[in-house]
C-alpha cells in the first residue's frame, strides 16, 4: 500500500511529478504518517464512505466506471472540475481517495484535513433535489436522522463504481489503517466504531463496511 500526501497528490494531478516520484514516500506505518500531517482541529463526528461514480452529491460520470490498473484519479479530478467547480478549484471534496494502480492500492490525501467537506447536510439535500440525484435507503436515512452534519465528517472515496467493482482485504486494510484508525486514536473516539461509519450510496453487498470494521477491531 502507498500513501500519497496532499502536496504530492496535487503535483501529480497537475503533471508536476510522476507517480513513481510520488510513490517514493511509501510508508509502512501509515498511522504515524497521517498523525503527523493531521491538522483537523475539531473532533470529527464520523466517517463517510462513498464511491466516485455514485457519490451522493458529486457523482463522477460517465467514467471511470471501473477502478482499472491505471491512474484513474486524474480522470476523477478532471471530471469534478468540469462538472462541479471552476478551473480555480484546487481540491477534491473528499479527504481521501483510494484506488488500485498496477498491483498496489494507493491512498491519496485529496483534501487538507483542516478543510471541511464543501457542503452542509442542508445544502446536500438541496443539491439532491435540484439535480435529482438518486439516493439509496442508507443515504436517505442518514439525512433524515441527521446523526451529524455531513461537513463535520472525514470523507473517504473509493474510485470507481461499487455496483460492479470487486474489493479485496488489502483495500479494507488500506482504508482502515490509513484513513480511519489515526483519527480514532488521536481523538480517542469512543462507542461503537460501526456506528461512526456511514456508507452513502455504496453497494454494501459488494463493499462491506462490516468487514472493514471487523478487520480494524482485530488490530
C-alpha positions in Angstrom: 0.0 0.0 0.0 1.2 3.5 -0.8 0.1 6.7 0.9 0.5 9.9 -1.1 0.3 13.2 0.9 -1.8 16.1 -0.2 1.0 18.2 -1.7 2.4 15.3 -3.8 -1.1 14.3 -4.9 -1.8 17.6 -6.5 1.6 17.9 -8.0 0.9 14.5 -9.6 -2.6 15.6 -10.7 -1.2 18.7 -12.3 1.6 16.8 -14.0 4.4 18.3 -12.0 5.7 15.0 -10.8 5.3 11.4 -11.8 3.6 8.6 -9.9 7.0 6.9 -9.4 8.3 10.1 -7.8 5.2 10.4 -5.6 5.5 6.8 -4.6 8.9 7.3 -3.1 7.1 8.4 0.1 5.8 4.8 0.6 5.2 4.2 4.3 4.9 1.0 6.3 3.5 2.7 9.4 0.7 4.7 7.9 -0.9 5.8 11.2 2.2 7.8 12.2 2.4 9.5 8.8 -1.2 10.5 8.9 -1.0 11.7 12.5 1.9 13.9 11.7 0.1 15.5 8.8 -3.3 15.7 10.5 -4.5 19.3 11.2 -8.1 18.5 11.9 -8.8 20.9 14.7 -12.2 19.8 15.8 -13.1 16.2 16.6 -14.6 14.5 13.5 -18.1 13.4 14.1 -17.8 10.3 11.9 -16.6 8.8 8.6 -18.4 8.9 5.3 -17.6 6.2 2.7 -18.6 6.8 -0.9 -17.6 5.8 -4.4 -16.8 8.3 -7.2 -19.3 7.0 -9.7 -22.4 7.0 -7.3 -21.3 9.8 -5.0 -24.4 11.2 -3.2 -23.8 14.8 -4.3 -20.7 14.8 -6.6 -21.1 11.7 -8.9 -18.3 11.5 -11.4 -19.7 10.1 -14.6 -19.7 8.7 -17.2 -16.2 7.4 -16.3 -14.3 6.0 -14.7 -16.8 3.2 -14.1 -14.3 0.6 -13.0 -11.2 1.1 -10.9 -8.7 0.0 -13.5 -5.0 -0.5 -13.0 -4.4 2.9 -14.4 -4.2 6.3 -12.5 -7.9 6.9 -12.7 -7.9 9.7 -10.0 -6.7 12.1 -12.7 -9.9 11.5 -14.7 -11.9 11.9 -11.5 -10.2 15.2 -10.8 -10.7 16.4 -14.4 -14.4 15.5 -14.4 -15.0 17.0 -11.0 -13.7 20.4 -12.1 -15.7 20.2 -15.3 -19.0 19.2 -13.6 -19.0 20.9 -10.2 -16.3 23.5 -9.9 -14.4 26.3 -11.6 -11.0 25.9 -13.1 -9.6 27.7 -10.0 -10.8 24.9 -7.7 -7.8 23.2 -6.1 -9.1 20.3 -4.0 -11.5 17.4 -4.5 -14.3 17.4 -1.9 -13.4 14.3 -0.1 -10.3 13.9 2.2 -9.1 10.6 0.9 -9.3 8.8 -2.4 -8.5 5.1 -2.7 -7.7 3.2 -5.9 -5.6 0.3 -7.3 -2.8 1.2 -9.7 -0.9 -1.7 -11.2 -1.0 -4.3 -8.5 -0.9 -1.9 -5.5 -3.5 0.1 -3.6 -2.9 3.8 -3.2 -4.5 6.2 -0.7 -4.3 9.8 -1.8 -4.9 12.7 0.6 -7.1 14.7 -1.7 -8.3 17.4 0.7 -6.4 19.0 3.6 -7.7 17.6 6.9 -8.3 21.1 8.2 -10.9 21.8 5.4 -14.4 20.6 5.9 -16.5 18.9 3.3 -17.7 21.8 1.0 -21.4 21.2 1.6 -23.5 21.1 4.7 -26.2 18.5 5.1 -28.9 21.1 4.3 -27.0 22.1 1.2 -26.6 18.4 0.2 -30.3 17.9 0.3 -30.9 21.0 -1.8 -28.4 19.7 -4.4 -30.1 16.3 -4.4 -33.5 17.9 -5.0 -32.2 20.3 -7.7 -30.2 17.7 -9.7 -32.4 14.7 -9.0 -29.6 12.5 -7.6 -30.6 9.0 -6.7 -30.0 8.0 -3.1 -30.2 4.6 -1.6 -32.0 3.7 1.6 -29.0 4.2 3.9 -28.3 7.6 2.4 -32.0 8.6 2.8 -32.0 7.5 6.4 -28.7 9.3 7.2 -30.0 12.7 6.1 -33.4 12.0 7.7 -32.0 11.0 11.1 -29.1 13.5 10.9 -26.6 11.9 13.3 -24.2 14.7 12.5 -23.7 17.3 9.8 -22.1 16.0 6.7 -19.4 18.7 6.7 -18.1 17.5 10.1 -17.0 14.1 8.9 -13.9 12.7 7.3 -14.9 11.7 3.8 -13.3 8.7 2.0 -14.0 8.0 -1.6 -13.3 4.7 -3.5 -12.5 5.4 -7.1 -15.0 3.5 -9.4 -18.4 2.0 -9.0 -19.2 -0.3 -6.1 -22.0 -1.8 -8.0 -19.6 -3.7 -10.3 -16.1 -3.5 -8.7 -14.6 -6.3 -6.6 -12.7 -5.5 -3.4 -10.0 -7.4 -1.6 -8.8 -7.5 2.0 -6.0 -5.1 1.1 -8.4 -2.3 0.3 -10.1 -2.7 3.6 -6.7 -2.6 5.4 -5.7 0.5 3.4 -8.9 2.4 4.3 -8.9 1.2 7.9 -5.3 1.8 8.9 -4.7 4.9 6.9 -8.0 6.8 6.8 -9.8 5.9 10.0 -7.7 4.4 12.8 -5.4 7.5 13.1 -8.4 9.6 14.0 -9.8 7.0 16.3 -6.5 7.0 18.2 -5.8 10.7 18.1 -9.3 11.9 19.2 -10.0 8.9 21.4 -13.3 8.2 19.6 -15.5 6.1 21.9 -18.5 4.0 21.3 -19.2 1.5 18.5 -16.9 2.2 15.6 -19.5 0.8 13.2 -21.9 3.5 14.3 -19.5 6.2 13.3 -19.0 4.9 9.7 -21.7 5.6 7.1 -21.6 4.1 3.6 -23.5 6.6 1.4 -24.7 5.4 -2.0 -22.4 2.4 -1.8 -23.4 -1.1 -2.8 -22.9 -2.8 0.6 -23.2 -6.3 -0.9 -20.0 -5.5 -3.0 -18.2 -3.3 -0.5 -18.9 -4.5 3.0 -18.4 -1.9 5.8 -18.7 -4.7 8.4 -15.6 -6.4 7.0 -13.8 -3.1 7.3 -14.8 -2.7 11.0 -14.1 -6.4 11.8 -10.6 -6.0 10.3 -9.9 -2.9 12.3 -11.1 -4.4 15.5 -8.7 -7.3 15.0 -5.7 -4.9 15.0 
